[in-house]
Amino acid sequence: MTEPQETFYILQDAKRTIELMVSPDKKAGYKIMRDNQVIIDESVSYPE
């Protein structure tokens, strides 16, 4: 990932839905960071 599509700050408990648009034969990904540490870094493939 070169630049994030969206950046937001969570200052209290919150639920956030992340929608990914995945092109056929491609992957999309997302990364969640807290205090400059990666918590989640996942890729999702186009559904079959």
PDB file with SEQRES, HELIX, SHEET and CRYST1 records, atoms N, CA, C and O in Angstrom:
SEQRES   1 A   48  MET THR GLU PRO GLN GLU THR PHE TYR ILE LEU GLN ASP          
SEQRES   2 A   48  ALA LYS ARG THR ILE GLU LEU MET VAL SER PRO ASP LYS          
SEQRES   3 A   48  LYS ALA GLY TYR LYS ILE MET ARG ASP ASN GLN VAL ILE          
SEQRES   4 A   48  ILE ASP GLU SER VAL SER TYR PRO GLU                          
SHEET    1 AA1 2 LYS A  27  ARG A  34  0                                        
SHEET    2 AA1 2 GLN A  37  SER A  45 -1                                        
CRYST1    1.000    1.000    1.000  90.00  90.00  90.00 P 1           1          
ATOM      1  N   MET A   1       0.850  -1.165   0.000  1.00  0.00           N  
ATOM      2  CA  MET A   1       0.000   0.000   0.000  1.00  0.00           C  
ATOM      3  C   MET A   1       0.898   1.232   0.000  1.00  0.00           C  
ATOM      4  O   MET A   1       1.773   1.367   0.856  1.00  0.00           O  
ATOM      5  N   THR A   2       0.688   2.115  -0.941  1.00  0.00           N  
ATOM      6  CA  THR A   2       1.516   3.309  -1.007  1.00  0.00           C  
ATOM      7  C   THR A   2       0.945   4.437  -0.158  1.00  0.00           C  
ATOM      8  O   THR A   2       1.671   5.058   0.617  1.00  0.00           O  
ATOM      9  N   GLU A   3      -0.341   4.704  -0.298  1.00  0.00           N  
ATOM     10  CA  GLU A   3      -0.997   5.729   0.510  1.00  0.00           C  
ATOM     11  C   GLU A   3      -2.362   5.223   0.939  1.00  0.00           C  
ATOM     12  O   GLU A   3      -3.037   4.549   0.161  1.00  0.00           O  
ATOM     13  N   PRO A   4      -2.783   5.527   2.150  1.00  0.00           N  
ATOM     14  CA  PRO A   4      -4.103   5.084   2.593  1.00  0.00           C  
ATOM     15  C   PRO A   4      -5.215   5.826   1.859  1.00  0.00           C  
ATOM     16  O   PRO A   4      -5.102   7.018   1.572  1.00  0.00           O  
ATOM     17  N   GLN A   5      -6.280   5.107   1.565  1.00  0.00           N  
ATOM     18  CA  GLN A   5      -7.476   5.719   0.985  1.00  0.00           C  
ATOM     19  C   GLN A   5      -8.165   6.602   2.019  1.00  0.00           C  
ATOM     20  O   GLN A   5      -8.697   7.665   1.696  1.00  0.00           O  
ATOM     21  N   GLU A   6      -8.144   6.141   3.269  1.00  0.00           N  
ATOM     22  CA  GLU A   6      -8.817   6.868   4.346  1.00  0.00           C  
ATOM     23  C   GLU A   6      -8.020   6.699   5.635  1.00  0.00           C  
ATOM     24  O   GLU A   6      -7.505   5.616   5.914  1.00  0.00           O  
ATOM     25  N   THR A   7      -7.923   7.745   6.402  1.00  0.00           N  
ATOM     26  CA  THR A   7      -7.294   7.705   7.716  1.00  0.00           C  
ATOM     27  C   THR A   7      -8.272   8.299   8.712  1.00  0.00           C  
ATOM     28  O   THR A   7      -8.870   9.343   8.450  1.00  0.00           O  
ATOM     29  N   PHE A   8      -8.439   7.643   9.853  1.00  0.00           N  
ATOM     30  CA  PHE A   8      -9.324   8.191  10.880  1.00  0.00           C  
ATOM     31  C   PHE A   8      -8.781   7.813  12.241  1.00  0.00           C  
ATOM     32  O   PHE A   8      -8.030   6.848  12.379  1.00  0.00           O  
ATOM     33  N   TYR A   9      -9.160   8.570  13.226  1.00  0.00           N  
ATOM     34  CA  TYR A   9      -8.699   8.358  14.595  1.00  0.00           C  
ATOM     35  C   TYR A   9      -9.860   7.896  15.453  1.00  0.00           C  
ATOM     36  O   TYR A   9     -10.962   8.436  15.360  1.00  0.00           O  
ATOM     37  N   ILE A  10      -9.617   6.902  16.283  1.00  0.00           N  
ATOM     38  CA  ILE A  10     -10.620   6.388  17.214  1.00  0.00           C  
ATOM     39  C   ILE A  10     -10.156   6.759  18.612  1.00  0.00           C  
ATOM     40  O   ILE A  10      -9.099   6.320  19.063  1.00  0.00           O  
ATOM     41  N   LEU A  11     -10.950   7.565  19.287  1.00  0.00           N  
ATOM     42  CA  LEU A  11     -10.583   8.036  20.617  1.00  0.00           C  
ATOM     43  C   LEU A  11     -11.355   7.323  21.723  1.00  0.00           C  
ATOM     44  O   LEU A  11     -11.075   7.508  22.907  1.00  0.00           O  
ATOM     45  N   GLN A  12     -12.332   6.505  21.322  1.00  0.00           N  
ATOM     46  CA  GLN A  12     -13.098   5.705  22.276  1.00  0.00           C  
ATOM     47  C   GLN A  12     -13.584   4.461  21.537  1.00  0.00           C  
ATOM     48  O   GLN A  12     -13.433   4.379  20.318  1.00  0.00           O  
ATOM     49  N   ASP A  13     -14.161   3.495  22.245  1.00  0.00           N  
ATOM     50  CA  ASP A  13     -14.657   2.282  21.602  1.00  0.00           C  
ATOM     51  C   ASP A  13     -15.579   2.652  20.443  1.00  0.00           C  
ATOM     52  O   ASP A  13     -16.447   3.515  20.573  1.00  0.00           O  
ATOM     53  N   ALA A  14     -15.376   1.988  19.316  1.00  0.00           N  
ATOM     54  CA  ALA A  14     -16.172   2.294  18.129  1.00  0.00           C  
ATOM     55  C   ALA A  14     -16.175   1.089  17.202  1.00  0.00           C  
ATOM     56  O   ALA A  14     -15.247   0.280  17.210  1.00  0.00           O  
ATOM     57  N   LYS A  15     -17.230   0.980  16.405  1.00  0.00           N  
ATOM     58  CA  LYS A  15     -17.294  -0.025  15.346  1.00  0.00           C  
ATOM     59  C   LYS A  15     -17.148   0.715  14.034  1.00  0.00           C  
ATOM     60  O   LYS A  15     -17.711   1.792  13.842  1.00  0.00           O  
ATOM     61  N   ARG A  16     -16.390   0.125  13.145  1.00  0.00           N  
ATOM     62  CA  ARG A  16     -16.159   0.756  11.846  1.00  0.00           C  
ATOM     63  C   ARG A  16     -16.244  -0.323  10.781  1.00  0.00           C  
ATOM     64  O   ARG A  16     -15.567  -1.346  10.884  1.00  0.00           O  
ATOM     65  N   THR A  17     -17.062  -0.112   9.762  1.00  0.00           N  
ATOM     66  CA  THR A  17     -17.172  -1.034   8.643  1.00  0.00           C  
ATOM     67  C   THR A  17     -16.243  -0.559   7.536  1.00  0.00           C  
ATOM     68  O   THR A  17     -16.256   0.612   7.157  1.00  0.00           O  
ATOM     69  N   ILE A  18     -15.447  -1.469   7.030  1.00  0.00           N  
ATOM     70  CA  ILE A  18     -14.519  -1.148   5.950  1.00  0.00           C  
ATOM     71  C   ILE A  18     -14.965  -1.927   4.722  1.00  0.00           C  
ATOM     72  O   ILE A  18     -14.933  -3.157   4.714  1.00  0.00           O  
ATOM     73  N   GLU A  19     -15.385  -1.203   3.678  1.00  0.00           N  
ATOM     74  CA  GLU A  19     -15.815  -1.848   2.441  1.00  0.00           C  
ATOM     75  C   GLU A  19     -14.666  -1.806   1.444  1.00  0.00           C  
ATOM     76  O   GLU A  19     -14.057  -0.759   1.225  1.00  0.00           O  
ATOM     77  N   LEU A  20     -14.378  -2.954   0.845  1.00  0.00           N  
ATOM     78  CA  LEU A  20     -13.299  -3.044  -0.137  1.00  0.00           C  
ATOM     79  C   LEU A  20     -13.887  -3.376  -1.503  1.00  0.00           C  
ATOM     80  O   LEU A  20     -14.684  -4.305  -1.630  1.00  0.00           O  
ATOM     81  N   MET A  21     -13.499  -2.625  -2.515  1.00  0.00           N  
ATOM     82  CA  MET A  21     -13.887  -2.910  -3.890  1.00  0.00           C  
ATOM     83  C   MET A  21     -12.729  -3.693  -4.508  1.00  0.00           C  
ATOM     84  O   MET A  21     -11.629  -3.166  -4.678  1.00  0.00           O  
ATOM     85  N   VAL A  22     -12.993  -4.956  -4.840  1.00  0.00           N  
ATOM     86  CA  VAL A  22     -11.933  -5.825  -5.353  1.00  0.00           C  
ATOM     87  C   VAL A  22     -12.224  -6.150  -6.813  1.00  0.00           C  
ATOM     88  O   VAL A  22     -13.292  -6.676  -7.129  1.00  0.00           O  
ATOM     89  N   SER A  23     -11.298  -5.847  -7.691  1.00  0.00           N  
ATOM     90  CA  SER A  23     -11.441  -6.171  -9.109  1.00  0.00           C  
ATOM     91  C   SER A  23     -11.186  -7.657  -9.322  1.00  0.00           C  
ATOM     92  O   SER A  23     -10.445  -8.275  -8.556  1.00  0.00           O  
ATOM     93  N   PRO A  24     -11.796  -8.238 -10.362  1.00  0.00           N  
ATOM     94  CA  PRO A  24     -11.535  -9.655 -10.651  1.00  0.00           C  
ATOM     95  C   PRO A  24     -10.035  -9.921 -10.776  1.00  0.00           C  
ATOM     96  O   PRO A  24      -9.294  -9.126 -11.354  1.00  0.00           O  
ATOM     97  N   ASP A  25      -9.609 -11.044 -10.228  1.00  0.00           N  
ATOM     98  CA  ASP A  25      -8.204 -11.478 -10.255  1.00  0.00           C  
ATOM     99  C   ASP A  25      -7.254 -10.512  -9.545  1.00  0.00           C  
ATOM    100  O   ASP A  25      -6.053 -10.516  -9.816  1.00  0.00           O  
ATOM    101  N   LYS A  26      -7.779  -9.690  -8.643  1.00  0.00           N  
ATOM    102  CA  LYS A  26      -6.953  -8.739  -7.891  1.00  0.00           C  
ATOM    103  C   LYS A  26      -7.166  -8.941  -6.400  1.00  0.00           C  
ATOM    104  O   LYS A  26      -8.008  -9.736  -5.984  1.00  0.00           O  
ATOM    105  N   LYS A  27      -6.401  -8.221  -5.607  1.00  0.00           N  
ATOM    106  CA  LYS A  27      -6.535  -8.246  -4.152  1.00  0.00           C  
ATOM    107  C   LYS A  27      -6.713  -6.824  -3.641  1.00  0.00           C  
ATOM    108  O   LYS A  27      -6.265  -5.862  -4.265  1.00  0.00           O  
ATOM    109  N   ALA A  28      -7.367  -6.711  -2.510  1.00  0.00           N  
ATOM    110  CA  ALA A  28      -7.479  -5.437  -1.799  1.00  0.00           C  
ATOM    111  C   ALA A  28      -6.963  -5.687  -0.389  1.00  0.00           C  
ATOM    112  O   ALA A  28      -6.953  -6.825   0.081  1.00  0.00           O  
ATOM    113  N   GLY A  29      -6.539  -4.637   0.276  1.00  0.00           N  
ATOM    114  CA  GLY A  29      -5.994  -4.835   1.612  1.00  0.00           C  
ATOM    115  C   GLY A  29      -6.325  -3.691   2.537  1.00  0.00           C  
ATOM    116  O   GLY A  29      -6.735  -2.610   2.116  1.00  0.00           O  
ATOM    117  N   TYR A  30      -6.134  -3.966   3.814  1.00  0.00           N  
ATOM    118  CA  TYR A  30      -6.320  -2.924   4.821  1.00  0.00           C  
ATOM    119  C   TYR A  30      -5.344  -3.143   5.956  1.00  0.00           C  
ATOM    120  O   TYR A  30      -4.890  -4.259   6.210  1.00  0.00           O  
ATOM    121  N   LYS A  31      -5.035  -2.056   6.630  1.00  0.00           N  
ATOM    122  CA  LYS A  31      -4.087  -2.106   7.736  1.00  0.00           C  
ATOM    123  C   LYS A  31      -4.651  -1.271   8.878  1.00  0.00           C  
ATOM    124  O   LYS A  31      -5.131  -0.157   8.670  1.00  0.00           O  
ATOM    125  N   ILE A  32      -4.588  -1.820  10.078  1.00  0.00           N  
ATOM    126  CA  ILE A  32      -5.017  -1.104  11.278  1.00  0.00           C  
ATOM    127  C   ILE A  32      -3.800  -0.927  12.165  1.00  0.00           C  
ATOM    128  O   ILE A  32      -3.100  -1.887  12.487  1.00  0.00           O  
ATOM    129  N   MET A  33      -3.558   0.333  12.560  1.00  0.00           N  
ATOM    130  CA  MET A  33      -2.397   0.642  13.391  1.00  0.00           C  
ATOM    131  C   MET A  33      -2.843   1.328  14.676  1.00  0.00           C  
ATOM    132  O   MET A  33      -3.835   2.057  14.701  1.00  0.00           O  
ATOM    133  N   ARG A  34      -2.090   1.078  15.736  1.00  0.00           N  
ATOM    134  CA  ARG A  34      -2.317   1.751  17.018  1.00  0.00           C  
ATOM    135  C   ARG A  34      -0.960   2.126  17.580  1.00  0.00           C  
ATOM    136  O   ARG A  34      -0.075   1.279  17.704  1.00  0.00           O  
ATOM    137  N   ASP A  35      -0.797   3.398  17.921  1.00  0.00           N  
ATOM    138  CA  ASP A  35       0.467   3.889  18.483  1.00  0.00           C  
ATOM    139  C   ASP A  35       1.665   3.484  17.617  1.00  0.00           C  
ATOM    140  O   ASP A  35       2.689   3.031  18.127  1.00  0.00           O  
ATOM    141  N   ASN A  36       1.519   3.655  16.315  1.00  0.00           N  
ATOM    142  CA  ASN A  36       2.568   3.342  15.329  1.00  0.00           C  
ATOM    143  C   ASN A  36       2.941   1.863  15.263  1.00  0.00           C  
ATOM    144  O   ASN A  36       4.010   1.521  14.757  1.00  0.00           O  
ATOM    145  N   GLN A  37       2.076   0.984  15.766  1.00  0.00           N  
ATOM    146  CA  GLN A  37       2.288  -0.462  15.642  1.00  0.00           C  
ATOM    147  C   GLN A  37       1.154  -1.058  14.819  1.00  0.00           C  
ATOM    148  O   GLN A  37      -0.009  -0.690  14.987  1.00  0.00           O  
ATOM    149  N   VAL A  38       1.503  -1.985  13.926  1.00  0.00           N  
ATOM    150  CA  VAL A  38       0.504  -2.646  13.098  1.00  0.00           C  
ATOM    151  C   VAL A  38      -0.254  -3.659  13.949  1.00  0.00           C  
ATOM    152  O   VAL A  38       0.345  -4.548  14.555  1.00  0.00           O  
ATOM    153  N   ILE A  39      -1.578  -3.517  13.987  1.00  0.00           N  
ATOM    154  CA  ILE A  39      -2.447  -4.443  14.712  1.00  0.00           C  
ATOM    155  C   ILE A  39      -2.974  -5.507  13.750  1.00  0.00           C  
ATOM    156  O   ILE A  39      -2.958  -6.698  14.062  1.00  0.00           O  
ATOM    157  N   ILE A  40      -3.443  -5.068  12.574  1.00  0.00           N  
ATOM    158  CA  ILE A  40      -3.950  -5.976  11.538  1.00  0.00           C  
ATOM    159  C   ILE A  40      -3.442  -5.480  10.188  1.00  0.00           C  
ATOM    160  O   ILE A  40      -3.463  -4.280   9.913  1.00  0.00           O  
ATOM    161  N   ASP A  41      -2.986  -6.409   9.348  1.00  0.00           N  
ATOM    162  CA  ASP A  41      -2.577  -6.102   7.978  1.00  0.00           C  
ATOM    163  C   ASP A  41      -3.019  -7.290   7.137  1.00  0.00           C  
ATOM    164  O   ASP A  41      -2.347  -8.321   7.106  1.00  0.00           O  
ATOM    165  N   GLU A  42      -4.159  -7.144   6.451  1.00  0.00           N  
ATOM    166  CA  GLU A  42      -4.746  -8.282   5.734  1.00  0.00           C  
ATOM    167  C   GLU A  42      -5.055  -7.931   4.290  1.00  0.00           C  
ATOM    168  O   GLU A  42      -5.303  -6.772   3.954  1.00  0.00           O  
ATOM    169  N   SER A  43      -5.036  -8.960   3.436  1.00  0.00           N  
ATOM    170  CA  SER A  43      -5.426  -8.843   2.038  1.00  0.00           C  
ATOM    171  C   SER A  43      -6.643  -9.712   1.799  1.00  0.00           C  
ATOM    172  O   SER A  43      -6.820 -10.754   2.432  1.00  0.00           O  
ATOM    173  N   VAL A  44      -7.482  -9.264   0.872  1.00  0.00           N  
ATOM    174  CA  VAL A  44      -8.695  -9.998   0.523  1.00  0.00           C  
ATOM    175  C   VAL A  44      -8.684 -10.196  -0.985  1.00  0.00           C  
ATOM    176  O   VAL A  44      -8.472  -9.241  -1.733  1.00  0.00           O  
ATOM    177  N   SER A  45      -8.911 -11.435  -1.445  1.00  0.00           N  
ATOM    178  CA  SER A  45      -8.970 -11.729  -2.872  1.00  0.00           C  
ATOM    179  C   SER A  45     -10.385 -11.517  -3.393  1.00  0.00           C  
ATOM    180  O   SER A  45     -11.347 -11.500  -2.626  1.00  0.00           O  
ATOM    181  N   TYR A  46     -10.497 -11.357  -4.705  1.00  0.00           N  
ATOM    182  CA  TYR A  46     -11.805 -11.248  -5.351  1.00  0.00           C  
ATOM    183  C   TYR A  46     -12.596 -12.516  -5.060  1.00  0.00           C  
ATOM    184  O   TYR A  46     -12.063 -13.615  -5.212  1.00  0.00           O  
ATOM    185  N   PRO A  47     -13.873 -12.389  -4.640  1.00  0.00           N  
ATOM    186  CA  PRO A  47     -14.654 -13.601  -4.330  1.00  0.00           C  
ATOM    187  C   PRO A  47     -14.875 -14.456  -5.573  1.00  0.00           C  
ATOM    188  O   PRO A  47     -15.064 -13.938  -6.673  1.00  0.00           O  
ATOM    189  N   GLU A  48     -14.848 -15.745  -5.384  1.00  0.00           N  
ATOM    190  CA  GLU A  48     -15.047 -16.679  -6.511  1.00  0.00           C  
ATOM    191  C   GLU A  48     -16.507 -16.869  -6.799  1.00  0.00           C  
ATOM    192  O   GLU A  48     -16.864 -17.616  -7.709  1.00  0.00           O  
TER     193      GLU A  48                                                      
END                                                                             
